[in-house]
């Protein structure tokens, strides 16, 4: 994946533009993708995607902007 593609993806995930992808911003991608595919928020697949990132899973909760 090119650096430009990585920057574009980061920009899409960093919805408030503060240079950090928070856990909430990261989870919001599940809801956006589900909506774009016409899936109900209560769909078992959507619920499973959200559950994969719930508390108890190892993560830092923050992802910094890729280096240029």
N, C-alpha and C positions, 0 to 999 in steps of 0.2 A: 504494500500500500504506500502510495506516495506521501510525502510530508504535507502536500497541499490537501490531499484527501483527509488526512488525519486532522488537520486544522479545521476543515469544514465540518467534520463529524463533531469535533469538540465544540465548535461554535453552536451547532444545533442543540447539543446537550446542555450547554451552559446558558440556560434560558435568561438569566438576569445579567449576563455579561460581566460578572465580577472576576472571571479568570479561574473559577473553581467550580467543579461539578459536585454538587452536594448529593447526598443520598436521595433526597426528595426529587431533585432534578433527574437523577438517574432512573428512579422508579417511574417518573412521569413518562419516560419513553415507552414503557409498557402500555400505558393508557393511550398514548398517541397512536402507537402502532395498532392496538386493538380497534380503536375508533376508525382508523384509516382502512382497516380490513372488514369493518362492519360487524365486529364482534361485540357482544354485550359485556359490560364490565364484570358481570358475574359468571361469565363463561369459565368453565373449569381450566381451560388452557391459559386464560388471562390470570386467573387466580394462582395457578402453578408458577407462572412467570414472576408474579409479585412475590410469592412465598420463597422463591429461590434467593431473594435479596433481603429477607426480613431479619430482624435482630437474631443474633445467635450464629449467624454466618460470619466467617472471618472477612473483614474489610476495614479500611481506614475511615470510610465515610466521606472522603474528599479525594478528588483527583485534580492535579494541577494542570494548567495549560501546557501543551507540548512545546518543547523548545523549538526555536526557529533556526 
